[in-house]
Amino acid sequence: MGLDVMDLEHLEPHVDVGFYVEEGLVEDGITEAAEGENMFLLAHENKMRRSSPWRTYVILTTVSLNFFVVPGLLAGMGWALVVISMTWGYCHSFVTGLMLDKISEEKPQILSYPDMGAYVGAKLSKGSKHGRRAGFWVIWVSQAMGIFLICAANMGFAAQFFQAIFPQPCYTWWIVITYGFIVLLSQVPTFHHSFQFALVSMISMMAVFVLLVVNMCITGTLEDVSYRIGDAPLVYNGIAGICFAYGGHSIYPEARREMKEPEKFKRCIYMIYATIGLTMGVIGFLGYGMFGTEAQVNLFDNLTSNVSVDIANIVILFTVFGNLVVGNILSMMAIQTVLKIPLLGWKNPRSYGMPVGVTRTLLRVAVLTLELLLALAIPFLSDLVGLTGAISSVMLTFMFPCIAYWVVFNKTMSICMKLNCAFLIALSVLVCVIGCYGAFAEVISSATAFPLFHLPCSYLDLP
């Protein structure tokens, strides 16, 4: 037997039951309010709404900026594709970011990205609980998997920067040491509490940006620099990597949820994209122009070794660690929500027979250990970046916001806007298909040459 509307009111007085009835999402009494994430998050909502626009901007910028890998992702694409893919990625992701804000403003009961997936699934299936659950799990898996993969890759990148400063011990041990640091730093409960990490990361990121530009000018353009187009899988993998570089939307609904004044989230998007346009544009075009097909995913490998580069390697550690901490906190929050582990508190309430703080810590250590194993197993980090972009970033940043916007505003959208959404969705599907093909082709090729769990002693020997 299901629950009826009266049961919903009894279970959660903060839920706007009329919203679910009006939207036709009550079927056999089962709604997102009665079970699952929405009711669970609403119980925490008042305590979680603490972030200012500045705080939100810093945290989202920390997650969104990945400019030092961009020239390496562009290598092998040729100038025409470089300009097209960079411009498309920037404009498309900016538009979908505004779409997510508009959706959250129109439907304030939607408090997270999986919750948005559940809403869309329910609407498309005319209130079916199976449609709602399918929507929730598709988005949740995409979100969690994308963050998991990129956190594993960032663990490897952090180990590279450690070894660039201290050649000993070997690369494998630096990954393990990085894991130890992240386990300690990733125990803060929510985004709001991760602000200090994000602020240090953003400041160091701006310093790295300046140091990169200065050192690229010192190094100079390579002799006989080539801009030739590589084979199809390499080009497709590069396009998937660009999707990753402009990703970050998977945490927009969650970040907006934690703001004191959610209506100011649009201001944050403008600030984020001003920063992204400056840093990624300068580093991407300048790096590709100077190094061409020889550009590395870790751009520091292209630079002439000097004191300034050594300083940059130290500074960028703070950037990568901040990205790892904030990304892992999102991943943990998503998993805790599904498992009904409270996001706040230490001793109370109890969860799974233990104080909630203990349960939360054990869960986070387990997830980080899985990331460690993946980082130790896969030496080809650039392929992991492309795979993340093809699977997760295309879905959450480029495709799903257009679908959700169409579903929410279907009755009021103009024909022109519907055609625009249809074009963006079709383009996203095409990019997803070719990106997955390129990413998997590169992963298979690299896995053949570099067996799993056989990391070289030096990161310089990585593919």
C-alpha positions, 0 to 999 in steps of 0.5 A: 500500500502506498502513501496518500497526500495526507501521509505526506503532510504528516511525514514532512510538514515543510514539503509543499504537497500542492506542488507534487499534486499540481505537477502530477507526481503523486502515484500510489502515494509515492513521491520524491517528498515521501521517499528519497532525497528531497524530504531528507534534504529539506530537513537540513535546508535551514541549517545549510543555507549559509553561503554568500555569493562570494563564498559560492563563487570561490567554491564553484570556481575551484571546481570548474577551473582546470586550465593547466590541462587544456593545451594538452587536451587540444593537442592533435586537434588543429587550429580550426577545431581548437577555436570551434571546440573552445568557443562552443564549450564556453558558450554552451556551458554558460547557457546551460548554467543559466538554465539550471539557475532558472529551473531552480528558481522556478521549482525551489523544491528541487534541491539537488541535481539527482532531485532534478533528474527525479522530477524530469523522469516523473514528468516524462513518465506522467507521474510513474514512480519507475520514471522518477526513480530512473531519472534520479539514478541516471543523474546520480550515477553520472554525478557520482561517477564523474566526480569519482573519476576526476578525483582519482585523476587529480590524486595522480596529478597531485602526486606528479607535482609532489614528485616534481619537487621531491624526486624521492620516493617513487610516484606510487608512494606519492599517490599514497601520501596524497591519499593520506592528506585527502582523507584528513581534509575531506571530513568537513560536512558540506560545501559551506565548511569547505570554503577555506580550502576553496579560497586557498585553492583559488588564490593559488590558482590565480598565482599559477595562472600568472606563473604559467603565462610568465614561464611560457613566455620564458620557454618560448615557442618550440622549434618546428612547432606542428599543428597537424590534426591527429587520428580520429580517436585522438581528436574525439578524445580531445573534444571529450576533454574540452567537455571536462574542462568546461564541466562543473555544473553537477554541483550547481543545484547543490551550491545554490541550495546552500546560499542564503539568497539563492536568487543571487546565484546568477551573479555567481555564474557571471563571475565564474564565466568571466574567470573561466573565459580569461584563464582557459582562453589565455592558457588554452590558446597560448599553450597550444600556439606555443607547443602545438601537438607536443603540448602535455596534459600536465603543461608544466612538463613543457616548460623549461626548468627554473626556480619559477617553475619549481615555485609553480609546482609547489603553489599548484599543489594547493590548487589540486588539493582544494579541487580534490577536497571540494570535489570529494565533499560533493561526492560524499554528500551525494552518497550520504543523501542516498544512504540517508546519512545526515549531512550535519552533526557528530554524535547525534543523530545516530546512523546505522547504529553509530554516531553520525560522525563515525558513519560519515567518516567511515563512508568517506574513507571507503570512497577515497580508498576506491579512488586510491585504487583507481589512481594506482591502477590507471597510469594514463590520466589524460585518458581518464580526463577524456572519459570523464568528459565524454560520460559525465560532463556531456550529460550533466553540463551540456545535455541534461540542463536543456532537457530539464529546461524543456520539461519545466518550461514546456508550456511557456517556451517559444518555438525559437527556444524549443528549437534552440534546446533541440539543437543543443541536445542533438549536438550534445548527443553527437559529442557524447557518442564521438567522445566516448568512442575516442576516450575508450579507444585511447583507454584501450590503447594505453591499457595495452601498452601500460598494464594495470597496477604497473606504475613507473617509478617516475611520473615522467615515464607516464603515457 
